[in-house]
Amino acid sequence: MNRWLTAVRLTVKNGIRYIPLLQNLIARELKKKYRRSVLGYVWCVLNPLLVMLIMTVVFSRMFRYDIPNFPVYLFAGRMMFSFVTDCSGGVMKSIVMNGPLMRKTRIPYYVFPLASTGSAVVNFGFHLIAFAIVLIFTGTPVSWHVIAFPAVCLEMFLFSFGFGLLLAVCNVYVRDTDYIYAVFTTAWLYLTPLFYPLALLPDTLRAVVTNLNPAYFFVEMSRDVFLAHQWPSGGMLLRGAAVSAVFLAIGLFAYSKAKKNLILYI
């Protein structure tokens, strides 16, 4: 136990020491993403708005889903799901992509997954700006229940980082992980009620989604706050906290076991 606490203290101490580097790595990732675009960071807000507009026309007009305030329903779901997949996918690639830098310096390897997570958090902030625009244009009021939203986001951030860290270790040893994850996220997208009502699913599949799909927990809690104007249910908060804690622990454990040998495979 004492050895574990010592390792945690050293990790936190080193993390504080490398904060300037972490900031530079986050800025590098954001600049690389929009380096040659004319509008630059404007796309961070414009892109989710345009996607929402297209999907609203397709699913609310062509498929006639009877969902009240469909733009907010859709955007709240996509915003949360996109963060989970973008963050975990970015963290998954972070160690392999920074292999040359890791071989030349003595930077702690966990700095790179943290930088990818930080970049995803900044991008999520831009999505929140776009979401605020959607709320204004649809005339959707914001109740005081919104103060629960940061807790939902914290659970989502921890889950995404832990899941991504586990994938990052797997990706070092098995490079097919990247391709498998791309297929997995496609299935995950359609098994999360982002653009359709949950009631459309068969009972068995609905039970799987509501009990075993972590992304659904965060999507549903965000809709509770912004659409239903109510507190997320205690059961849903507990599920989100449990899945976040489990995946964070698994990801950290996998990283701690593999970190000494990662340099040999990147």
C-alpha positions in Angstrom: 0.0 0.0 0.0 2.8 2.4 0.9 4.6 1.6 -2.3 1.4 2.4 -4.3 1.0 5.7 -2.5 4.6 6.6 -3.2 4.1 5.8 -6.9 1.0 8.0 -6.9 2.9 10.9 -5.3 5.7 10.7 -7.7 3.4 10.5 -10.6 1.5 13.7 -9.4 4.8 15.4 -8.8 6.1 14.6 -12.2 2.8 15.6 -13.8 3.0 19.0 -12.2 6.6 19.3 -13.5 5.6 18.6 -17.0 2.5 20.9 -17.2 4.2 23.3 -19.6 5.1 20.4 -21.9 1.5 19.1 -21.6 0.2 22.5 -22.7 2.5 22.6 -25.7 1.5 19.1 -26.7 -2.2 20.0 -26.5 -1.7 23.1 -28.5 0.3 21.0 -31.1 -2.5 18.5 -31.5 -5.1 21.3 -32.0 -2.9 23.2 -34.5 -2.2 20.0 -36.4 -5.9 19.3 -36.7 -6.8 22.6 -38.3 -3.4 23.7 -39.6 -4.3 24.1 -43.3 -8.0 25.1 -43.0 -9.2 28.6 -43.9 -11.6 28.9 -41.0 -9.3 27.2 -38.5 -10.8 26.8 -35.0 -14.2 28.1 -36.3 -14.7 24.5 -37.6 -14.7 23.3 -34.0 -18.1 25.0 -33.6 -19.3 25.0 -37.2 -18.7 21.3 -37.9 -21.0 19.9 -35.1 -23.7 22.5 -36.1 -23.7 21.4 -39.7 -23.7 17.7 -38.9 -26.6 18.3 -36.5 -28.5 20.2 -39.2 -28.1 17.4 -41.8 -29.0 14.7 -39.3 -32.0 16.7 -38.1 -33.3 16.9 -41.6 -32.7 13.2 -42.4 -34.0 11.7 -39.2 -36.8 14.1 -38.2 -38.2 14.7 -41.7 -37.4 11.6 -43.7 -37.8 8.9 -41.0 -40.3 10.9 -39.0 -39.1 10.0 -35.5 -41.6 11.6 -33.1 -39.0 13.0 -30.6 -39.8 16.4 -29.0 -37.1 19.0 -29.5 -35.2 16.7 -31.8 -32.2 19.1 -32.5 -31.4 19.3 -28.8 -32.0 15.5 -28.3 -29.6 14.8 -31.2 -26.9 17.3 -30.3 -26.8 16.3 -26.6 -26.3 12.7 -27.6 -23.8 13.3 -30.3 -21.8 15.7 -28.2 -21.3 13.1 -25.4 -20.8 10.1 -27.7 -18.3 12.0 -29.9 -16.2 12.9 -26.9 -16.0 9.3 -25.7 -15.0 7.9 -29.1 -12.7 10.8 -30.0 -10.9 10.9 -26.7 -10.5 7.2 -26.3 -9.4 6.9 -30.0 -6.9 9.7 -29.6 -5.4 8.3 -26.4 -5.2 4.9 -28.1 -3.0 6.3 -30.8 -1.0 8.7 -28.6 1.8 6.4 -27.5 2.5 4.8 -31.0 2.3 8.2 -32.8 4.8 9.8 -30.4 7.2 6.9 -30.5 10.1 8.8 -32.1 9.9 11.5 -29.4 9.7 8.9 -26.7 12.9 7.3 -28.0 14.8 10.6 -27.9 13.7 12.0 -24.5 13.0 10.8 -21.0 9.5 12.2 -20.9 7.1 10.0 -18.9 5.0 8.1 -21.4 1.7 9.0 -19.7 2.1 12.7 -20.7 1.1 11.8 -24.3 -2.3 10.1 -23.4 -2.9 13.1 -21.1 -2.2 15.5 -23.9 -4.7 13.7 -26.2 -7.3 13.8 -23.4 -6.6 17.5 -22.9 -7.0 18.2 -26.6 -10.4 16.3 -26.6 -11.5 18.3 -23.6 -10.7 21.6 -25.4 -12.6 20.4 -28.4 -15.5 19.4 -26.2 -15.5 23.0 -24.9 -16.1 24.2 -28.5 -18.9 21.7 -28.9 -20.5 23.2 -25.8 -20.4 26.6 -27.5 -22.2 25.1 -30.5 -24.7 23.4 -28.1 -25.4 26.7 -26.5 -26.2 28.1 -29.9 -28.6 25.2 -30.6 -30.3 25.8 -27.2 -30.8 29.5 -28.0 -32.1 29.0 -31.5 -34.6 26.2 -30.4 -35.7 28.3 -27.5 -34.8 25.6 -25.0 -34.7 26.9 -21.4 -31.8 25.9 -19.1 -32.9 25.0 -15.6 -30.8 25.0 -12.5 -30.3 21.2 -12.9 -27.5 22.1 -15.2 -25.2 22.2 -12.2 -25.2 18.4 -12.3 -23.7 18.4 -15.8 -20.0 18.8 -14.7 -20.4 15.6 -12.6 -21.6 13.8 -15.7 -18.7 15.2 -17.7 -16.2 14.2 -15.0 -17.4 10.6 -15.2 -17.3 10.7 -19.0 -13.7 12.1 -19.0 -12.4 9.4 -16.6 -14.1 6.6 -18.5 -12.7 7.8 -21.8 -9.2 8.3 -20.5 -9.2 4.8 -18.8 -10.6 3.1 -21.8 -8.2 4.9 -24.1 -5.2 4.0 -22.0 -6.2 0.3 -22.1 -6.5 0.6 -25.9 -3.2 2.5 -26.1 -1.3 -0.4 -24.4 -3.1 -2.9 -26.7 -2.2 -0.9 -29.7 1.5 -0.9 -28.9 1.6 -4.7 -28.9 -1.2 -5.4 -31.5 -1.4 -2.7 -34.2 -4.7 -4.2 -35.5 -6.3 -2.6 -32.4 -6.7 0.6 -34.4 -8.7 -1.1 -37.1 -10.8 -3.2 -34.7 -11.7 -0.1 -32.8 -12.9 1.7 -35.9 -15.3 -1.2 -36.6 -16.3 -1.3 -32.9 -17.2 2.4 -32.8 -19.4 2.0 -35.8 -21.4 -0.7 -34.1 -21.3 1.3 -30.9 -22.8 4.3 -32.7 -25.8 2.4 -33.8 -26.3 0.7 -30.5 -26.5 4.1 -28.8 -29.8 6.0 -29.2 -28.4 9.2 -30.6 -30.8 9.8 -33.5 -33.6 7.4 -32.7 -35.8 6.7 -29.6 -34.8 3.9 -27.3 -38.3 2.4 -27.6 -37.5 1.4 -31.2 -35.1 -1.3 -30.0 -36.3 -4.9 -29.1 -36.7 -5.6 -25.4 -33.6 -7.8 -25.2 -31.4 -5.3 -27.1 -32.8 -2.4 -25.1 -31.8 -4.1 -21.9 -28.2 -4.6 -23.2 -28.0 -0.9 -24.2 -29.4 0.5 -20.9 -27.3 -1.7 -18.7 -24.0 -2.4 -20.6 -23.4 0.6 -22.8 -21.3 3.2 -21.0 -21.9 5.9 -23.7 -25.7 5.5 -23.1 -25.2 6.5 -19.4 -23.6 9.8 -20.3 -25.9 10.5 -23.2 -29.0 9.9 -21.1 -27.8 11.9 -18.2 -27.1 14.9 -20.4 -30.6 14.7 -21.8 -32.1 14.5 -18.3 -30.3 17.8 -17.5 -31.0 19.8 -20.7 -34.2 18.2 -22.1 -36.2 16.8 -19.1 -34.9 19.5 -16.7 -34.4 17.0 -14.0 -31.5 15.6 -12.0 -29.9 12.5 -13.4 -31.2 9.4 -11.6 -29.1 8.1 -8.7 -28.9 4.7 -10.4 -27.6 6.2 -13.6 -25.0 8.3 -11.8 -23.9 5.2 -9.9 -23.5 3.3 -13.1 -21.5 6.0 -14.7 -19.3 6.3 -11.7 -18.8 2.5 -11.5 -17.9 2.1 -15.2 -15.6 5.1 -15.0 -13.8 3.8 -11.9 -13.5 0.2 -13.4 -12.1 1.3 -16.7 -9.8 3.9 -15.2 -8.4 1.3 -12.8 -8.0 -1.3 -15.7 -6.3 1.3 -17.9 -3.9 2.5 -15.2 -3.1 -1.1 -14.2 -2.4 -2.1 -17.9 -0.2 0.9 -18.3 1.7 0.3 -15.1 2.5 -3.3 -16.1 3.5 -2.4 -19.6 5.3 0.9 -19.3 8.8 -0.5 -18.9 8.5 -2.5 -22.2 6.6 0.0 -24.3 9.7 1.5 -25.8 10.7 -1.8 -27.2 7.6 -2.1 -29.4 7.0 1.5 -30.7 
